[in-house]
Amino acid sequence: MSLELRTVRLDRPLTETEDAALTALLPPARAERLAHVRPEARQEPLCAYALLALALRERFGWREIPEIALAEGGKPIFPRHPDLHFNLSHTRGAVLAGLAGSPVGVDVERIRPIRPRTGELLGLPEAGEDFFRGWVRREARAKRTGTEVGGALRREPPPVPEEAYHPLDLFPGYAAGAACSAGETLAPLRRHPLEELLEGLL
């Protein structure tokens, strides 16, 4: 199974009807978690799960997202489908989803100003695009293995032969990347306009 990556740029807020319809696609535990998130912060995580739902529907014909549990270290998994792996990431205005046959980690970050000392403390370039390229690489690698993300961001582990990392060019103003097993084939990145994502599910 190849590594499938999908992304969407949120160029407008979701309507209440769209929010409700996407929420209905979630496993109950995930819907309950998002019920406590303020409305303006819900649309990115909702669209991340929508990307996952669309990938599962197109690839396997599944009409809903299976039960999601957390493995040791907090990595989300499908407990009833142990050979199917996924990972999600969202930042203001953009989301990224990965689906694979082996552990995968993805991350997307909006490029924004940071304090100059932050890069120095993390051993990364001090600002701008180069800082966030390093940041998403560290986070995607940590999410692939399920290790504690905060520790990996402070000090990146050395590369390992069984792992591959792919920097991704999603949209201007964003940095993104995906970490997967070295033998995993990378399918072409699919960019979905928001309207297309909604039409594919609702």
Backbone hydrogen bonds, N-H to C=O, Kabsch-Sander energy under -0.5 kcal/mol:
donor,donor_aa,acceptor,acceptor_aa,energy
3,L,185,T,-3.9
4,E,2,S,-0.6
4,E,99,L,-3.1
5,L,3,L,-0.5
6,R,97,A,-2.4
7,T,190,R,-2.4
8,V,95,V,-1.4
9,R,192,H,-0.6
10,L,8,V,-0.5
10,L,93,G,-2.3
11,D,9,R,-1.0
19,D,15,T,-2.8
20,A,16,E,-2.4
21,A,17,T,-2.2
22,L,18,E,-2.6
23,T,19,D,-2.3
24,A,20,A,-1.7
25,L,22,L,-1.2
26,L,23,T,-1.5
30,R,27,P,-0.7
31,A,27,P,-2.3
32,E,28,P,-2.3
33,R,29,A,-1.8
34,L,30,R,-2.2
35,A,31,A,-1.3
36,H,33,R,-1.2
37,V,34,L,-1.8
41,A,38,R,-2.1
42,R,39,P,-1.4
43,Q,39,P,-0.6
46,L,42,R,-2.5
47,C,43,Q,-2.3
48,A,44,E,-2.0
49,Y,45,P,-2.1
50,A,46,L,-2.0
51,L,47,C,-2.3
52,L,48,A,-1.9
53,A,49,Y,-2.9
54,L,50,A,-2.6
55,A,51,L,-2.4
56,L,52,L,-2.4
57,R,53,A,-2.2
58,E,54,L,-2.7
59,R,55,A,-2.2
60,F,56,L,-2.3
61,G,56,L,-0.6
61,G,57,R,-1.3
62,W,56,L,-1.4
65,I,25,L,-1.0
69,A,77,I,-2.4
71,A,69,A,-0.5
71,A,75,K,-3.3
74,G,71,A,-2.5
77,I,69,A,-2.9
78,F,84,L,-0.6
81,H,78,F,-1.6
84,L,81,H,-2.0
85,H,83,D,-0.5
85,H,100,A,-3.1
87,N,98,G,-1.9
89,S,96,L,-2.4
91,T,94,A,-2.6
94,A,91,T,-2.1
95,V,8,V,-1.9
96,L,89,S,-2.8
97,A,6,R,-2.7
98,G,87,N,-2.8
99,L,4,E,-2.2
100,A,85,H,-2.9
101,G,1,M,-0.6
105,G,179,A,-2.4
107,D,177,G,-2.1
109,E,175,A,-2.8
111,I,173,G,-2.6
118,T,115,R,-1.8
119,G,115,R,-0.7
120,E,116,P,-1.0
121,L,117,R,-2.5
122,L,118,T,-1.8
123,G,119,G,-0.9
123,G,120,E,-0.7
124,L,119,G,-2.8
131,F,127,A,-0.9
132,F,128,G,-1.8
133,R,129,E,-2.3
134,G,130,D,-1.8
135,W,131,F,-2.3
136,V,132,F,-2.7
137,R,133,R,-1.6
138,R,134,G,-2.2
139,E,135,W,-2.5
140,A,136,V,-2.8
141,R,137,R,-2.1
142,A,138,R,-2.2
143,K,139,E,-2.6
144,R,140,A,-1.8
145,T,141,R,-1.4
146,G,142,A,-1.5
147,T,142,A,-1.3
152,A,148,E,-1.5
153,L,149,V,-2.1
154,R,150,G,-1.4
155,R,151,G,-1.8
163,E,160,V,-1.8
164,A,180,C,-3.1
166,H,178,A,-3.1
168,L,176,A,-2.8
170,L,168,L,-0.8
174,Y,171,F,-1.4
175,A,109,E,-2.6
176,A,168,L,-0.7
177,G,107,D,-2.1
178,A,166,H,-2.1
179,A,105,G,-3.2
180,C,164,A,-2.6
182,A,162,E,-2.4
184,E,181,S,-1.9
187,A,3,L,-2.5
187,A,185,T,-0.7
190,R,5,L,-2.3
191,R,189,L,-0.6
192,H,7,T,-3.1
192,H,190,R,-0.6
194,L,9,R,-0.5
197,L,193,P,-2.2
198,L,194,L,-2.4
199,E,195,E,-2.5
200,G,196,E,-1.9
201,L,197,L,-0.7
201,L,198,L,-1.0
202,L,198,L,-3.0
